[in-house]
Amino acid sequence: QIVGEHSKEGDLVVNVTKSKKLTNVRASGSDDKAHLAPPVVFSLEQALEYIKEDEYVELTPKAIRLRKIILDENERKRQSKK
């Protein structure tokens, strides 16, 4: 699933289920709360205009989701080399 927009060209692979590793040593201000922009809510037409050639729009009664056609990162790399 697509979870954000990268400012540079290309895709940035992230694992949204992994949590940040915490240590007992803290530096002042290093663990400040991250500021996230609110999610962009697309209509169906906007989602179709926004996606790239390697992405799908999943449409359900409750949600419109953007996702990659090939979900596995390694498989996407193999396909791009062909």
Buried (B, 14 or more C-beta within 10 A) or exposed (E): EBEEEEEEEEBEEEEEEEEEEEEEEEEEEEEEEEEEEEEEEBEEEEBEEBBEEEBEBEEEEEEBEBEBEBEEEEEBEEEEEE
